[in-house]
């Protein structure tokens, strides 16, 4: 029973460009990291608090515009978010504030220096519009940047790729040292 068993050898195609592609990604990520570390973001040049109110109102307007919702819909959703209604607002215990009106929202957005947007509305606006634009204009004023969950995961992948490249370099060094020792 000396049948030769034939072993099927399959060859995997190796992407010879992969190392250069990986190195390019690592170089690009390093360049982006350097830009981030240098803090070269657009900063708001506001001369006073009234200017900051205008910048924030512009961020809220952009968030509403990007959401595709009307201002009336935003008002309704803000009132829902905070659980506001006239009955609870009129009670002695003061369960909630009076519901926001379209007129007041329009004042916040068209006359922000006279009617600054209360900060707590930003929670509702971020949630309702699914946009971090109002928060973005605030943090960019300090040279920072808002990152979404997807962007944070992308940054983590970049770090992982950097570590992989470093591990591969160390492996090559160890192999070279072994060969020299022989």
N, C-alpha and C positions, 0 to 999 in steps of 0.2 A: 504494500500500500504506500507506494512512494509517489503519490500524485503530488505534483507541484501545485501548491495553492498560489494562485495569482493574486497579488495584492494590488488593488487599484489605488494608484497614487493620483491624487488630485492636486493640481497646482492652483494656488490662489494668486490672482493678479495683484501685484503690488502697485499702488499709485506712487510712482517715483517722484511726482511733484508734491506729495503730501508733506515731506519735511519743509520744503520751501514755503508751502502754503501756511503751515503751522507757524513757522518763523515770522511770516508776514503778519499773521494775526497777533502774535505776541508783540511784535514791534508796534503795530497799530494800537494795541491795548496799552502798551507802555506810554506811547505818545499821548493818548487820551488821559491816562493816569497823571502824567506830568502836567497837562493842562488843568486837570481838576485840582491837583496839588498847588499849582500856581494861583488858583483862584481867579482865573480870567473869565469871569462871568459878567454879564451886563448888570450894572448896579443902577438903581433908581437914583437920579439926582434930584431929589425933592428939596426945595428951599425951606418949606415949613409944613406944618401938620395939615394944612388945607390941601397942599399938593399931594400929600400921601393919601388923603381921602379920595381925591380924584383918581389916583393910580389904582387904589383898591376897588373903586366903583367900576373902573374900566375892566379889571380882572373879573368882577362879578358879571358884567355885561357880556364879556367874551364867553364865560362859562355857560350863561343862559343861551347865548346864540349858538354855541357848539352843540348844546343839548337838543336843540330843535323844539324846545318847549316855548310856549308863549309866556309872557309875564303873568297873565291870569293863572295859568297852570302852575307856575312857580309859586305864586301866592297861596294857592290851594294846597300845594304839597308842603310848603313851609308850615302852614297852619296844622296840617295833618301830622307832620314830623314832631311838632311841639304839643300836639293834642289840644290845640286851642279851639275854643268855641265861646259864643257870647254868654251862654248860660253859666258855665263854670267861671268865666271872667267876672261876672257880676255878683258872684257869691261873696259873702263876708270873709270867708276863709282865703279867698284869692288863690284858687287852685291853679290858675294859669293867667297869663296876660290876655289882653284883648287880642282877637285875631288880627293878623297883618292885613292891610288893605292894599289894593292895587295902587291907590293914590300914594300911600306911604312908600311902597317899593319904588314907584316912579320918582319920588322925591329923593330917596337914597341914591338912585342911579343917575338922576339928571342934575341934582343940586347937592352933590356930596359934601361940599364945604359947609353948607348950612345944615344938612341932615346926614351926618356920618353914619355909615352902616354899623349897627352894634355887632361886636365881635361874635356873639353867640349865633348870629344868623349864618356865619360862615360854615358852621357844622352842618346845618340843614342844606345850605347851597351846595357844598361839596357832595353831600349824599344824594341830593335830588338830581343834580346835573351830571353826576358821575365825572366831574372835572375838578382837578386840583388847581385850576387857574388862579383863583383868589389867593390861595396859600402860596402859589408860585411867585406872585408879584411881591408878597410880603417877604419871603425868604431871599429872593434875589436882591432885594434892597440891601441885604447884609452880605451879599457875595456868595450866598449858598445856592443850592439847587434842590428841587423836589425830585425824588426818584420814586417811580412806581414799583410795585412788587416785581413786575416783569423785568424792569431795568436792574433791580437789585440782584435778581437771579442771574441776569446776563453778566453783571460784574463778578459774581461769584464764579461763573464759568470761566471768565477771563483769568481770574486768580488761579483756578484749577489748571488751566492751560499753561500758565507761567510755571507752576510747580512741575507739571509734566515735562516741560522743556528742560527745567533744571535737573530733574531726576535723570532724564536721558543723557544730559551732559556728564553727570556724575558716573553713570554706567559706562560711558565711553572712556572716561578717565581711568576707571578701575580696570577695564579690559586692556587698555594700553599699558597700564602698570603691570598687569599679569604677564602680558606678552614680553615686556622688557625684562621681567624677572626670570623668564625661562631661558 
